[in-house]
Amino acid sequence: MSAKAAGRIRRSRQIDRYFHEVSPEKRCLSIGSGPDVIDGWLCTDLIPLRRETVYLDATKRWPMPSASFRYMACEHMIEHVPYEAGLRVISEAHRVLQPGGVLRISTPDLEVIRLLPDSDDPDVHDYIRWFNRTFGSAAQRDDEANPVHALNLMMHEFGHIHLYDEGMLRQVLARAGFRQIVRCDPRMSDHAELVGVDRHADWIPDKANRVEALILEATA
């Protein structure tokens, strides 16, 4: 048996076990979970970093039945794939969510990034300096207050391929069939199951996350 075939069998068993252990109204799916595992959730990633994380290329058809999850989180993943692939991600999310199920999706806010050079917000100025100090080259760190460095880094580094502003992300969600699309603050939600599921602020300062984060929740 090839490694690929063995991997598919293992994935199928992981998914089947989750469905057997968790009742339909409590099933939650994380897309692009990275090193994080959320208790009670089926966590997936293209490159699983934990044994319990399930392999999933979210740009292809997902190996889960339609209408099988109540909640879903997709955090800082969609900006790493081309626009057309992002459309497939959103379409599959809608397919596997139960009617009335909720997707929480977060990504860097292109509107904020685009306006970095023109902002007079002190929090944004702090963000620019932090961003350049943390992620910039030596030359960029020497010019840490320059917003153009932060803008270029966000657009061209970290494996970013396609960034979204709120209008475009709302449009993509609506076209996939989602409704009741609302913007949320980091770690906050009207749904208890989605409160605190965000993990990005575990890796960057909370203040920086609040500047750059675009978080929408949408109902299937």
Secondary structure, DSSP 8 states (H G I E B T S, - for coil): --HHHHHHHHHHHHHHHHHHHS-GGG-EEEES-TT---TTEEEEESS--STTSEE--TTS--SS-TT-EEEEEEES-GGGS-HHHHHHHHHHHHHHEEEEEEEEEEEEBHHHHHTGGG---HHHHHHHHHHHHHHS-HHHHTTTT-HHHHHHHHHHSTT----B-HHHHHHHHHHTT-EEEEE--TT--SSGGGTT---GGGTS-HHHHHHHEEEEEEE-
